[in-house]
Amino acid sequence: MTKKDLYSMLLLPLIILLIATYFAPAPNKTIMYSDLARISPLSFNLSSPVIQLDYTALSDPQPKRQVYLSSNQDDRVTVENSFREVENGYELTLQLWTMVDVELHTLKATYWADLTDIRMLANGYQSWSQTRELNEYGRLNKIPYPVAWITKFDLQGDYDFYNYTGDTGNIFSSTVTHLRFPDDQFLFVGSISEESGYTYLEGNFNDNSFTIYKDIEGKHLKANDRLVIKCFISQGYDLPGMWRSYARYYTQGELLGPPVTGWTSWYNYYEAVTEKDIMDNLAAMQAQKYPIDYFQIDDGYQQMIGDWLDTNAKFPSGMAAIADRIKNAGYTPGLWLAPFSAQYKSAVVAAHPEWVLRKPDNQSEYLVAGPNWGGFYALDIYNQEFRDHLKNVFDTVLNAWGFGLVKLDFLFAAAMVPRLGKTRGEIMWDAITLLQEIVGDKIILGSGVPLASAWGRVAYCRVGSDVSPWWEDSKLKFFNVRERVSTANSLLSTLNRWGMNNMFGNDPDAILLRTQGNKLTSDERYTLCVLNNVLGHLVFTSDNVSQYGDKEHLLYAGTFPKVNAVIQSVKEIEDEVYRIEYVIPSVQAPGTRYTTYVNMAPIPRWVNMHTRDQPTTFFESVSPLDPIEAFVWPSGAKLMLRSHQTRTFFESSSNNQSVTLIGSQGHIIPAAEIQHWEMDGHNVKVTFNERRIAKSTLYFRVPATLDTPVTVNSLTTVRETIKCGNDSIIVATIVV
């Protein structure tokens, strides 16, 4: 089905939905202020929660039972609520046990506190699901049924098992959230028991309630066994510090991948990729000497999804020979697989129908996991023969063929329904455990996965939807498809999931700098490039770099070395306008930090830069796609951002008494290419990162009283005067 056919089928549901939306009554919004205290960690200690539990006693012929445990106990069930202080926060624990064997369905613990004037992070279900902050006027809507029925896009998300009310002011977040107060203080809440089931954190701005919802559907609990649900809670102004404290529960850092770059075939060739495409791009990378780490072959090499060892005719040399060519070029070869998925007509489904999951309510029908490739089924991770089969697949890919990285995609397929007395979250946890065991010490890049199940367990993981050679898919946005392929959608999640770099190396998805087959404007291409590099740990491209013009070469060269930014804050300072503040450890000069502004809106916006007490300059990075003269701004300057434009500034303090580095051109982040610099008399010693490949123009502010020429690495600089707002400053510049 083509995209045009799909949209034609959606036209009638769109008209119906527009009419229904137009005539629908406004949501009933009555915020209760009463005498509630502002929400804080103590809200979970001093407030006695209302517990809602739905369960079925396995020995009881009666239907599902629903109880509200304001006293935390009924005749069969007990729930305990405890709270204790830990380093940098608190732990909230809910323990549930029963007097009889039960099957659990729903567990909610609701607390009451004032949520006035708060913004809440709404983290999406899996890698591709949109994540953003919402306020009391926000809402999260379900995909309309006709659209879901036609497209099957609902299968990629949590729409079929979590209640999307669509009510204004009813916000929910998967696993983790923060509540942002008007003064930029945060309340951080994150589940630390995802191995027992998915956790949702719900903020209802209409009745000032905060609910911990546990997806325990299908969980079998024996009499006197305990289900333990735990959350880490912290409050303060240091959101990065809260993420670091939270990460201790998932990882000790040994699996976190370092900042890396690479090439992937997907976003240029998609399923049509051939061996020749791979070889052409490999040769182009070598010719340009771009120092990437990984060279990854994506979907398109296999006969069908699920038949991973059956290479198709487009790859006549075989995968081992291609992997050797990649290694000989100096890169680590990577390969894409969707290990828990199989196409309808794949050989694996035909040969082993017993490996395919069945619908819970109809065991004669296979469980469809999504619409891709004409439709695909989910496979059974608990079937021992299938587990042995996967071990053989990965042994072949990693050892016989020689690939060092595997991108494992569509992982949500393993856990679409609860079964065998386990919740969806338990099954997903077991699925990642299986992958860890069979991949061993090779690198996993996860994708299409409920994220907490991968935290601390894979080296890298996607944190946004697929990017696209266009900005937004307005139709799928209208239909509330949170997992839609869209550059804007991907960037929105990248801007709001930066804290997950503490859990694994964030993969914000590829950068697309080429002009061929790309509808992104120059501002949009630059925005994608800068944000993915600043906020991601793994950044790939799919471009054939031999087709770059001079501007594209300058921009791509300016991404090396891969920037290692330490994020201090990301804030939506006004609607669809974000400010990112960060430091780079290698740039050690006192008072140096970075600010990047991005306008995601379709119209220009104005922003005010920070006002500092001490003398400060803001050196602006220049996009090679839109070259202007290097410009330095004073604190408090007012800036215009074009639609979808990004502007980055290197901030440095100066007492006008010494030579000071104020910026560089040659890297997308000024001075990020510098490993170290120091003054030796009037000579500046500069050491560059070994992965720098573009020449740099360095700018040093010079005191007006200094008559002696400044040199850099014993080379003479050019002394000039440049504008700084309405004033001017003296700088020494040099190209090295």
C-alpha positions in Angstrom: 0.0 0.0 0.0 1.4 3.4 -1.0 1.3 6.4 1.2 -1.2 8.0 -1.2 -3.5 5.0 -0.9 -3.2 5.0 2.8 -4.2 8.7 3.0 -7.1 8.1 0.6 -8.5 5.4 2.9 -8.2 7.8 5.9 -10.1 10.6 4.2 -13.6 9.5 5.4 -12.5 8.8 9.0 -10.8 12.2 8.9 -14.0 14.0 7.9 -16.0 12.2 10.5 -13.4 13.0 13.2 -13.4 16.6 12.2 -17.2 16.9 12.5 -17.1 15.0 15.9 -14.3 17.2 17.2 -16.1 20.4 16.1 -19.4 19.6 17.9 -17.8 17.9 20.9 -18.5 19.7 24.2 -15.5 21.3 25.9 -13.9 19.0 28.6 -15.3 19.6 32.1 -12.3 21.1 33.8 -12.8 22.0 37.5 -9.5 22.2 39.3 -9.8 21.7 43.0 -7.6 24.0 45.1 -9.0 23.2 48.6 -6.4 23.0 51.3 -4.0 20.6 49.5 -0.3 21.2 49.9 1.9 21.6 46.9 3.0 18.2 45.6 6.3 17.1 47.0 8.0 13.9 48.2 6.1 14.2 51.5 2.9 13.9 49.5 3.7 10.2 49.2 4.5 9.8 52.9 1.9 11.9 54.7 -0.9 11.1 52.3 -2.7 7.8 52.6 -3.3 6.6 49.1 -6.5 5.2 47.7 -5.7 1.7 46.3 -7.8 0.3 43.5 -7.1 -3.4 42.8 -8.8 -5.6 40.2 -8.2 -9.3 40.5 -9.6 -12.7 40.1 -9.2 -15.5 42.6 -8.1 -18.5 40.6 -10.1 -20.9 42.8 -13.2 -18.7 42.7 -15.8 -19.1 39.9 -17.0 -15.5 40.5 -16.0 -12.9 37.9 -13.3 -10.3 38.3 -13.4 -8.5 41.6 -12.7 -4.8 42.1 -11.8 -3.4 45.5 -10.9 0.1 46.8 -8.6 -0.3 49.7 -8.7 3.0 51.6 -7.7 0.9 54.7 -5.2 -1.0 52.5 -6.8 -4.3 53.2 -9.8 -6.5 52.4 -10.6 -10.1 53.3 -8.3 -11.5 50.6 -5.7 -8.8 49.8 -3.3 -6.6 51.7 -1.4 -3.6 50.3 1.3 -1.9 52.4 2.6 1.7 51.6 6.0 2.5 53.0 8.4 5.5 52.5 12.1 5.9 53.4 14.9 8.4 52.8 17.8 7.4 50.6 20.7 9.2 49.1 19.4 12.3 47.2 15.8 11.3 47.5 13.3 8.8 48.8 12.0 5.3 48.0 8.3 4.7 47.9 7.3 1.0 48.2 3.9 -0.7 47.7 3.8 -4.3 48.6 0.8 -6.5 47.7 0.0 -10.0 48.9 -3.0 -12.2 48.9 -4.4 -15.0 51.1 -5.4 -17.0 47.9 -4.0 -17.6 44.5 -5.0 -14.8 42.2 -4.7 -13.4 38.7 -4.1 -9.6 38.9 -5.6 -7.1 36.4 -5.1 -3.5 37.6 -3.4 -1.8 40.5 -3.6 2.0 41.1 -2.4 4.0 44.1 -3.7 7.6 44.1 -2.3 10.4 46.2 -3.7 13.9 46.6 -1.7 17.1 46.3 -1.8 20.5 44.6 -0.7 20.4 40.9 -1.4 24.1 40.1 0.9 25.7 37.5 3.0 22.6 36.9 4.3 21.1 33.7 4.6 17.3 33.6 6.9 15.1 31.4 4.8 12.6 29.4 7.3 9.9 28.5 6.1 7.6 25.7 5.7 3.9 25.9 8.6 2.8 23.6 11.5 4.2 21.7 9.4 5.7 19.0 6.6 7.1 21.2 6.5 10.8 21.4 7.8 12.4 24.7 7.2 16.0 25.8 6.2 18.2 28.7 2.5 19.1 29.0 0.6 21.4 31.3 -2.9 21.5 32.7 -4.3 22.2 29.3 -2.5 19.3 27.6 -4.1 16.0 26.6 -3.1 12.6 25.2 -5.5 11.2 22.7 -5.9 7.7 21.4 -5.6 6.8 17.7 -9.2 6.9 16.4 -10.6 3.4 15.9 -11.2 3.6 12.1 -7.6 4.8 11.7 -6.2 2.1 14.0 -8.3 -0.6 12.2 -7.0 0.4 8.8 -3.4 1.2 9.5 -2.7 -1.1 12.5 -0.5 1.7 13.9 -2.0 1.2 17.3 0.0 -2.1 17.6 3.2 -0.1 17.9 2.2 1.7 21.0 0.2 1.2 24.2 -3.1 2.3 22.9 -4.7 -1.2 23.2 -3.9 -1.8 26.9 -3.7 1.6 28.5 -6.6 4.0 28.9 -6.1 7.1 26.8 -8.9 9.2 28.2 -8.2 12.2 25.9 -9.3 14.5 28.8 -7.7 17.9 29.1 -5.4 18.0 32.1 -5.1 14.2 32.4 -1.5 13.5 31.7 0.4 10.2 32.0 4.0 9.1 31.6 5.6 5.7 31.2 8.1 4.6 33.9 9.4 8.1 34.7 8.3 11.7 34.9 9.2 15.0 36.3 7.0 17.8 37.5 8.4 21.3 36.7 7.4 24.1 39.0 7.3 27.7 37.8 10.6 28.5 39.5 12.3 25.5 37.6 12.3 23.3 40.7 11.5 19.7 39.9 9.8 16.7 41.5 11.2 13.6 40.0 9.4 10.3 40.1 10.7 7.1 38.5 9.8 3.4 38.8 12.6 1.1 40.0 10.6 -2.1 39.6 9.9 -2.4 35.9 10.9 -6.0 35.9 7.5 -6.8 37.4 5.4 -4.8 34.9 5.1 -1.5 33.2 4.5 1.5 35.5 2.5 4.6 34.5 2.6 7.8 36.4 -0.6 9.9 36.1 -1.1 13.5 36.9 -4.7 14.6 36.9 -4.8 18.4 37.0 -8.6 18.4 37.2 -8.8 16.8 40.7 -5.2 17.4 41.9 -4.4 13.7 42.1 -1.2 11.8 41.3 -1.6 8.1 40.6 0.9 5.2 40.3 -0.6 2.7 37.9 0.9 -0.7 37.4 0.2 -2.8 34.3 -0.2 -6.1 36.1 -2.8 -7.6 33.7 -2.3 -11.4 33.6 0.0 -11.6 36.6 -0.5 -14.8 38.7 0.3 -14.4 42.3 0.3 -17.3 44.7 -1.1 -17.0 48.2 1.4 -15.1 50.5 3.7 -14.3 47.6 4.4 -10.6 47.3 4.3 -8.2 44.4 6.7 -5.2 45.1 6.3 -1.9 43.4 9.0 0.7 44.0 9.6 4.3 42.9 12.5 6.7 43.4 11.3 10.2 44.3 13.5 13.4 44.5 13.0 17.1 44.5 15.2 20.1 43.8 16.7 22.2 41.0 19.3 19.8 39.8 17.4 17.6 37.3 20.6 16.1 35.9 21.6 15.1 39.4 18.3 13.4 39.9 18.7 11.4 36.7 22.2 10.3 37.9 20.8 9.2 41.2 17.9 7.4 39.5 20.4 5.7 37.1 22.1 3.9 40.0 19.1 1.6 40.2 19.6 0.4 36.6 23.3 0.6 35.8 26.7 1.1 37.3 27.9 2.6 34.0 29.8 -0.4 32.6 27.4 -0.8 29.7 27.1 2.9 28.7 28.4 3.4 25.3 30.9 6.2 24.6 30.0 8.9 22.1 30.2 7.3 18.6 29.4 8.0 15.0 28.5 5.9 12.0 26.7 5.2 8.8 23.5 3.2 8.3 21.8 2.2 5.0 18.2 2.8 6.1 17.5 6.5 5.6 18.7 6.6 2.0 18.1 3.1 0.6 15.5 1.6 2.9 14.5 -2.0 1.9 15.9 -1.5 -1.6 19.5 -1.5 -0.4 22.0 -3.6 -2.4 25.5 -4.8 -1.9 26.6 -2.2 -4.5 25.1 0.6 -2.4 27.0 -0.6 0.6 30.3 -0.8 -1.3 29.8 2.6 -2.9 29.1 4.3 0.4 32.0 2.5 2.1 34.3 3.7 -0.6 32.9 7.3 -0.3 33.5 7.3 3.5 37.1 6.1 3.0 37.8 8.6 0.3 36.6 11.5 2.5 38.4 10.1 5.5 35.5 10.7 7.8 36.5 9.0 11.1 33.2 7.2 11.9 33.1 4.2 14.2 30.3 1.9 12.8 29.1 1.0 9.3 25.7 -0.7 9.6 23.6 -2.6 7.1 19.9 -2.1 7.8 16.8 -3.9 6.7 16.9 -5.2 3.1 19.7 -7.9 3.0 17.5 -10.8 4.2 15.0 -12.9 2.2 12.2 -12.0 4.6 11.8 -10.7 8.2 12.6 -13.7 10.4 14.7 -15.5 7.8 17.9 -13.8 8.9 20.5 -16.3 7.6 18.9 -16.4 4.1 20.6 -13.5 2.3 18.8 -12.3 -0.8 20.1 -12.0 -4.4 21.0 -8.3 -3.9 23.9 -9.3 -1.7 25.7 -11.9 -3.9 29.0 -11.9 -2.0 27.4 -12.9 1.3 27.4 -11.1 4.6 30.8 -12.4 5.9 32.6 -11.0 2.9 30.9 -7.7 3.3 31.7 -7.5 7.0 35.3 -8.2 6.2 35.4 -5.3 3.7 33.9 -3.0 6.3 36.5 -4.1 8.9 39.3 -3.6 6.4 38.1 -0.1 5.9 38.7 0.6 9.6 35.1 0.5 10.8 33.1 -1.9 13.0 30.4 -3.6 10.9 26.8 -3.6 12.1 23.7 -5.5 11.1 20.0 -4.9 11.7 17.6 -7.6 12.9 14.1 -7.8 14.3 14.6 -11.0 16.4 11.1 -11.4 17.7 9.3 -10.7 14.4 8.5 -12.7 11.3 6.7 -11.8 8.1 3.5 -13.6 7.3 5.1 -15.6 4.4 8.5 -16.1 5.9 10.1 -19.5 5.9 10.4 -19.5 9.7 6.6 -19.2 10.0 5.9 -21.9 7.5 8.4 -24.3 9.0 7.7 -23.6 12.7 4.1 -22.3 13.3 4.5 -23.4 16.9 7.0 -20.6 17.4 4.4 -18.0 16.5 2.3 -16.4 19.3 -1.4 -16.8 19.2 -4.2 -14.4 20.1 -5.2 -14.8 23.8 -8.9 -15.0 23.0 -8.4 -17.2 19.9 -5.6 -19.7 19.9 -6.3 -20.6 16.2 -5.1 -17.1 15.1 -1.6 -15.8 15.0 -0.8 -12.6 16.9 -0.2 -9.8 14.5 2.5 -7.4 15.8 2.4 -4.7 13.2 1.7 -3.5 9.6 5.3 -3.3 8.4 6.4 -5.5 5.4 2.7 -6.2 4.7 2.2 -7.5 8.3 4.3 -9.5 10.7 3.8 -11.9 13.6 5.3 -12.0 17.1 7.4 -14.9 18.1 7.5 -16.8 21.4 10.6 -16.1 23.5 9.7 -18.9 25.9 9.7 -21.6 23.2 13.0 -23.5 23.8 13.4 -24.4 20.1 13.0 -20.8 19.1 15.5 -19.7 21.8 18.0 -22.2 20.4 17.3 -20.9 16.9 18.0 -17.3 17.9 21.3 -18.4 19.5 22.3 -20.0 16.2 21.3 -16.8 14.3 23.4 -14.6 16.5 26.3 -17.0 16.6 26.4 -16.9 12.8 26.0 -13.1 12.6 28.5 -12.2 15.3 31.1 -15.0 15.0 30.8 -16.6 11.5 30.0 -13.4 9.7 32.0 -11.1 12.0 29.6 -8.3 12.8 30.5 -6.3 15.9 27.2 -4.4 16.4 23.6 -5.6 16.1 20.8 -3.1 15.8 17.8 -5.0 17.3 14.5 -3.5 16.3 10.7 -4.0 16.9 11.5 -5.5 20.2 8.1 -4.6 21.6 6.7 -7.6 19.6 7.9 -10.0 22.3 5.6 -8.6 25.0 2.4 -7.5 23.3 0.1 -9.6 25.5 0.4 -11.0 29.0 0.8 -14.8 29.1 2.0 -17.7 31.3 1.1 -15.8 34.4 3.5 -12.9 33.5 2.8 -9.3 32.8 3.8 -7.5 29.6 6.7 -5.8 31.4 8.0 -9.1 32.9 8.0 -10.7 29.4 9.8 -7.6 27.9 12.4 -7.8 30.7 12.9 -11.5 30.0 13.3 -10.8 26.3 16.1 -8.3 26.8 17.7 -10.8 29.2 17.7 -13.4 26.4 19.3 -11.0 24.0 22.0 -10.1 26.6 22.8 -13.8 27.0 23.1 -14.6 23.3 24.8 -11.4 22.1 27.4 -11.5 24.9 30.1 -8.8 24.8 29.1 -7.5 21.3 27.3 -4.1 21.0 23.5 -3.9 21.1 21.7 -0.9 19.6 18.1 -1.3 20.7 15.1 0.2 19.0 11.3 -0.2 19.2 11.6 -1.2 22.8 9.8 -0.1 26.0 12.8 1.9 27.3 13.1 0.9 31.0 13.6 -2.8 30.0 16.7 -1.7 28.1 18.2 0.8 30.7 21.6 -0.4 31.7 21.2 -3.5 29.6 22.2 -2.3 26.1 25.0 0.0 25.1 22.8 2.3 22.9 19.1 2.7 22.3 16.8 4.8 20.1 15.0 7.5 22.0 12.8 8.9 19.2 10.8 7.9 16.2 12.3 7.4 12.8 13.4 10.7 11.2 12.2 11.5 7.7 13.4 13.5 4.7 10.5 15.9 5.5 9.7 17.9 8.7 6.3 16.5 9.8 3.5 14.1 8.8 0.5 16.4 9.5 -2.1 13.7 8.9 -0.6 11.1 11.3 0.0 13.9 13.8 -3.7 14.8 13.6 -4.6 11.1 14.2 -2.5 11.0 17.3 0.0 8.5 16.1 2.8 9.1 18.7 5.2 6.7 16.9 4.8 8.4 13.5 7.9 8.7 11.2 8.7 12.4 11.3 11.8 14.5 11.9 9.8 16.9 14.1 8.4 14.1 16.1 11.8 12.5 16.6 13.4 15.8 17.7 10.6 16.4 20.2 11.5 13.2 22.0 15.2 13.8 21.7 14.7 17.2 23.4 12.8 15.6 26.3 14.7 12.3 26.8 18.2 13.7 27.2 18.4 12.3 30.8 18.3 8.8 29.5 22.0 9.2 28.4 22.6 8.1 32.0 20.9 4.8 31.3 22.5 3.9 27.9 23.9 5.9 25.0 21.0 7.8 23.5 20.5 7.2 19.8 18.4 10.2 18.5 18.4 8.7 15.0 20.2 9.7 11.8 21.2 13.1 10.5 20.2 13.8 6.9 22.4 16.5 5.4 22.1 15.6 1.7 20.0 17.7 -0.7 19.0 14.7 -3.0 15.7 13.2 -2.1 15.4 15.4 1.0 12.6 17.9 1.5 14.2 19.3 4.7 15.2 23.0 4.5 18.7 24.1 5.3 17.6 25.2 8.7 15.9 21.9 9.4 18.9 19.9 8.3 21.1 22.0 10.5 18.7 21.7 13.5 18.7 17.9 13.1 22.4 17.8 12.9 23.1 20.0 16.0 20.4 18.6 18.3 21.3 14.9 17.5 24.9 15.6 18.2 24.4 17.6 21.4 21.7 15.4 22.9 22.8 12.0 21.5 25.6 9.6 22.2 25.3 7.7 18.9 24.8 9.6 15.7 24.6 7.9 12.3 24.0 9.3 8.8 22.7 7.5 5.7 24.0 10.0 3.2 26.3 9.0 0.4 29.0 11.6 1.2 30.3 11.5 -2.3 27.2 13.4 -3.4 27.8 16.2 -0.9 28.4 19.7 -2.0 31.0 21.9 -0.3 28.5 23.2 2.3 27.4 19.7 3.3 31.0 18.5 3.5 31.8 21.5 5.8 28.8 20.7 8.0 29.5 17.0 8.3 33.2 17.5 8.9 32.2 19.9 11.6 30.6 17.1 13.6 34.0 15.5 14.3 35.1 14.9 17.0 31.7 13.7 18.2 30.7 16.3 20.9 30.4 14.9 24.4 28.0 17.4 26.0 27.0 17.3 29.6 23.5 18.6 29.7 22.6 21.0 32.5 19.0 21.9 31.4 16.6 21.6 28.5 13.6 23.9 28.8 10.7 24.9 26.6 11.0 28.6 27.3 7.9 29.4 25.2 5.6 27.4 23.1 7.8 25.2 20.8 11.0 27.1 21.5 13.6 25.3 23.5 16.8 26.4 25.3 19.5 23.8 25.9 22.3 24.6 28.4 25.4 22.4 28.7 29.2 22.2 29.2 31.8 20.2 27.4 34.4 18.6 29.8 37.3 19.1 27.4 36.7 22.9 27.2 38.1 23.7 30.7 38.4 27.4 30.7 36.6 29.1 33.7 33.1 30.5 32.9 32.7 28.6 29.6 29.4 27.0 28.8 27.0 26.6 25.9 23.5 27.6 25.0 21.6 26.2 22.0 18.2 27.7 21.1 15.8 25.8 18.7 12.6 27.0 17.3 10.3 24.0 16.5 7.4 26.3 15.6 6.3 27.0 12.0 6.8 30.8 12.5 9.7 33.0 13.6 10.2 33.6 17.3 12.3 36.1 19.4 14.2 35.0 22.5 16.3 36.9 25.0 19.7 35.6 25.9 20.9 35.3 29.5 21.9 38.4 31.4 25.1 37.9 33.3 26.6 40.1 36.1 30.2 39.7 35.0 31.5 40.7 31.5 30.5 37.9 29.2 30.6 37.2 25.4 28.3 34.8 23.5 30.1 33.6 20.4 27.7 32.2 17.8 28.4 29.1 15.8 27.8 29.6 12.1 26.0 27.0 9.9 27.9 26.2 6.7 24.5 25.8 5.1 23.7 29.5 5.9 27.1 31.2 6.2 27.3 34.6 7.9 30.2 36.5 9.4 31.2 35.3 12.8 29.4 37.3 15.4 29.7 37.9 19.1 26.8 38.9 21.3 26.6 40.6 24.6 24.6 39.2 27.5 20.9 40.0 27.4 20.8 40.3 23.6 17.5 39.7 21.8 17.6 37.1 19.0 15.3 36.1 16.2 14.9 32.4 15.4 13.5 31.5 12.0 11.1 28.7 11.7 12.9 25.4 12.6 16.2 27.2 13.1 18.8 26.4 15.7 21.4 28.8 17.0 24.3 27.8 19.3 26.4 30.1 21.5 29.7 29.6 23.3 29.7 31.7 26.5 32.9 32.9 28.1 33.7 35.3 30.9 36.4 37.9 30.5 38.0 40.4 32.8 39.7 42.2 29.9 43.0 41.6 31.6 44.1 38.4 29.8 43.9 36.6 26.5 40.7 34.5 26.5 39.4 31.9 24.1 35.9 33.1 23.0 35.1 30.7 20.2 35.9 28.9 17.0 34.5 28.1 13.6 35.2 24.6 12.3 33.0 22.5 14.5 29.2 22.8 14.9 29.8 23.4 18.6 32.5 26.2 19.0 35.8 24.9 20.6 34.5 21.4 20.9 37.4 20.3 18.6 39.9 21.6 21.2 41.3 19.0 23.6 43.3 21.5 25.7 44.6 25.1 25.5 46.8 27.1 27.8 48.8 30.4 27.8 52.6 30.4 27.7 53.5 34.1 27.8 51.8 35.5 24.7 51.8 32.2 22.9 48.6 30.0 23.1 49.3 26.3 23.1 46.4 24.5 21.5 45.9 20.7 21.3 43.2 19.5 19.1 41.2 16.3 19.4 42.7 13.6 17.1 39.4 13.1 15.3 39.2 16.7 14.2 39.3 16.8 10.4 38.1 20.4 9.5 40.4 23.4 9.8 39.4 25.7 12.6 39.3 29.5 12.9 40.1 30.3 16.5 39.1 33.6 18.2 40.9 35.0 21.2 39.8 38.1 23.0 42.7 40.4 23.5 43.0 43.2 26.2 43.1 46.6 24.6 46.2 47.4 26.5 48.2 44.4 25.1 50.5 45.6 22.3 52.5 42.3 22.0 51.3 40.1 19.1 49.5 36.9 20.2 50.6 33.6 18.6 48.9 30.3 18.6 51.2 27.2 18.5 53.9 29.8 17.6 52.0 30.9 14.6 51.1 34.6 14.1 47.5 35.7 14.6 45.6 38.5 12.9 44.4 41.2 15.2 41.0 42.7 14.3 38.0 44.4 15.8 34.6 42.8 15.7 31.2 43.8 16.8 29.7 42.7 20.1 26.2 44.1 20.1 26.5 47.9 20.0 30.1 47.7 21.2 33.3 46.3 19.7 36.0 44.0 21.0 39.6 43.2 19.9 40.3 39.7 18.9 43.2 37.7 17.6 42.2 35.2 14.9 44.0 32.3 13.2 43.1 29.5 10.9 44.8 26.2 12.0 
